[in-house]
Amino acid sequence: MADRKSERQVGIIGSGLIGHSFAMLYAAAGYRVRMYDIKPEQLRHALSIIDDQLEHLSQNELLRGKLTIKEQRALITGTNDFAECVKDAFFIQECVNESLELKREVHAKIDPICRKDAIISSSTSALVPSLISENLTNKNRFIVCHPTNPPFYAPLVEVIPAPWTDPEVVITTKELMAEIGQVPVIVKKEIDGFVFNRIQYSIIGECWRLYEEGVMSAEDIDKVMSEGLGRRYAFMGPLEITYLNADGLLIFGDLYRETLYRVQCSFGPPKKMEGPTLEKMHNEIAARIPLDKLYERRKWRDIRLASLQKLINELDESHPK
Ligand SMILES: NC(=O)c1ccc[n+]([C@@H]2O[C@H](COP(=O)([O-])OP(=O)(O)OC[C@H]3O[C@@H](n4cnc5c(N)ncnc54)[C@H](O)[C@@H]3O)[C@@H](O)[C@H]2O)c1
């Protein structure tokens, strides 16, 4: 195995939202990246988005790592040859669409041609690793790295081993994620939706119910998070927030356990996001953010995320955690 990082290759399969963002992360950390997509036109599009984003980040002085735009960009190449993407990679990040059948098909193609010491990772949002990897020869080297979207701008990655994943693969994956600037957390046992999406879905589910019952507009529901809850969540988790909201959890329990329980009992069973309410909610948001302006809106979001990360890094230095 070559020692120089730029000679160590990461293979990215699927160049959509997650794939191209991961490609930028690995390149910013100095790794060579080979990216493959089943659709050549999508691959070309992904490479042009990377050019645009690197330029935009540089203009805003938010480029990651020590390499110049040119150096980072030179580390990323697209390929229309699946084997070329996979065979020399020490780490493979599969980022194809969220379908068990498709993921199984793609991993069955990786399995016979990857390096015997390669780590094979899936970006799946909610498919447990044992389901994807049960029939693979290299299933002991399979792991899920579920990123936050977009990974380049939001550091959390859930690392989820299957019951048969080698412990050394978990350690190396965790170290690699930290090295490229991400914050890995380990999901210790398989659970549907992992932790990130179980929490996210409980929030979306309650927002849906409040909207459907006419309690608040979509815009105001979003403000409850962006101007209220989310301000603290940007640097502190809900358990610590609760701890600080009273003088510790024991006192919080005494003061609020009945209220917490009573309100939770009123949540009711889950509801499906569908029908006229979905159309109404969509149209309300689309009046503010038309669908043909999504790319600009995502850029607006991403610069805010990168700026927030820069601020948090500076604060971590001046006021350590
Ligand atoms: N978007 C999110 O918010 C988010 C967050 C975390 C994880 N994920 C997960 O990441 C994965 C990718 O999601 P995305 O949002 O990037 O999807 P996407 O639709 O943007 O990209 C998927 C890409 O995979 C390509 N593809 C499809 N079949 C392929 C094949 N056989 N070989 C190679 N490429 C193929 C498609 O052409 C497309 O470019 C999914 O498993 C998703 O659940 C998504």
The ligand as a Gaussian input file, in Angstrom:
#p B3LYP/6-31G(d) Opt

LIG

0 1
 N      -29.843000      13.023000       0.022000
 C      -29.802000      12.860000       1.334000
 O      -30.317000      13.656000       2.119000
 C      -29.050000      11.680000       1.920000
 C      -28.468000      11.801000       3.193000
 C      -27.748000      10.724000       3.706000
 C      -27.632000       9.540000       2.962000
 N      -28.241000       9.456000       1.745000
 C      -28.127000       8.179000       1.016000
 O      -27.089000       8.291000       0.051000
 C      -27.410000       7.465000      -1.080000
 C      -27.398000       8.336000      -2.338000
 O      -28.386000       9.341000      -2.206000
 P      -28.362000      10.689000      -3.083000
 O      -29.234000      11.652000      -2.370000
 O      -26.953000      11.053000      -3.414000
 O      -29.118000      10.171000      -4.412000
 P      -29.023000      10.782000      -5.871000
 O      -30.258000      10.356000      -6.568000
 O      -28.687000      12.234000      -5.823000
 O      -27.764000      10.006000      -6.507000
 C      -27.752000       8.637000      -6.762000
 C      -26.807000       8.390000      -7.926000
 O      -26.596000       6.995000      -8.080000
 C      -26.494000       6.750000      -9.476000
 N      -26.721000       5.325000      -9.731000
 C      -27.885000       4.646000      -9.763000
 N      -27.652000       3.342000     -10.011000
 C      -26.317000       3.204000     -10.132000
 C      -25.466000       2.102000     -10.386000
 N      -25.942000       0.868000     -10.583000
 N      -24.132000       2.326000     -10.432000
 C      -23.637000       3.566000     -10.263000
 N      -24.405000       4.648000     -10.020000
 C      -25.723000       4.463000      -9.958000
 C      -27.540000       7.658000     -10.086000
 O      -27.331000       7.849000     -11.469000
 C      -27.361000       8.918000      -9.263000
 O      -26.411000       9.787000      -9.848000
 C      -28.774000       6.834000      -0.786000
 O      -28.605000       5.562000      -0.220000
 C      -29.381000       7.801000       0.245000
 O      -30.321000       7.186000       1.080000
 C      -28.914000      10.502000       1.181000

